[in-house]
């Protein structure tokens, strides 16, 4: 009878059992912080935004570098994923205890290690309508020494007698003000 129980426990979970397990973990971790929820202990090597399990609003918690966060194996794999789309070159979490655990000091991880490489856009093929870079030598900066910029001539003074008529006239309305509507007053 003991062998039947052991072989039954070694089988993979069915889809129904996986759904039930996810629901139970979401209920258990609904109000748990990343440092107190169910999972294996991992150390954050950079500041992480850890999603709350089971949160329909998809809120996250900030875990600073060096802090402990409890993650499932799948969550840790998601944080440490690498590829062309993600651009990560190094792991961002590491296991604290167990066979894969480490107690070494946190390595220095630069932003370029987790954001990917930057590439120049490729030059579009001839005949396409895509924007092209300027050909070599086509752009130049011109400096005009004898320019007639207002800053070079100093303050312009006008005769006060010329300005008296302008100062007496009322300013012509250049924009129409709309009176407030009743719907705005109710909204407040």
Residue pairs with C-beta under 8 A, 6 or more apart in sequence:
13 21
22 54
23 54
25 38
25 53
25 54
26 53
26 54
27 54
28 37
28 38
29 37
29 38
29 52
29 53
29 54
30 52
30 53
30 54
30 55
32 38
33 61
34 50
34 61
34 63
34 67
34 69
34 70
35 63
35 67
35 68
35 69
35 70
36 70
37 53
37 70
38 70
38 72
39 70
39 71
39 72
39 75
40 70
40 71
40 72
40 73
40 76
40 95
40 98
41 68
41 69
41 70
41 95
41 96
41 97
42 68
42 69
42 70
42 71
42 76
42 93
42 94
42 95
42 96
43 66
43 67
43 68
43 69
43 93
43 94
43 95
43 96
43 102
43 106
44 63
44 64
44 65
44 66
44 67
44 68
44 69
44 92
44 93
45 65
45 90
45 91
45 92
45 93
45 94
45 106
45 107
45 109
46 65
46 92
46 109
46 114
47 62
47 63
47 64
47 65
48 62
48 63
48 69
48 79
48 92
48 93
49 60
49 61
49 62
49 63
50 60
50 61
50 62
50 63
50 69
50 71
51 58
51 59
51 60
52 58
52 59
52 60
52 61
63 69
65 106
66 106
68 96
69 93
71 79
71 93
76 93
76 95
79 91
79 92
79 93
80 88
80 91
80 92
80 93
81 88
82 88
82 89
84 116
86 116
87 114
87 115
87 116
87 117
88 113
88 114
88 116
89 113
89 114
89 116
90 107
90 109
90 113
90 114
92 109
92 114
94 100
94 101
94 102
95 101
95 102
96 102
96 103
123 132
123 133
124 130
124 131
124 132
150 156
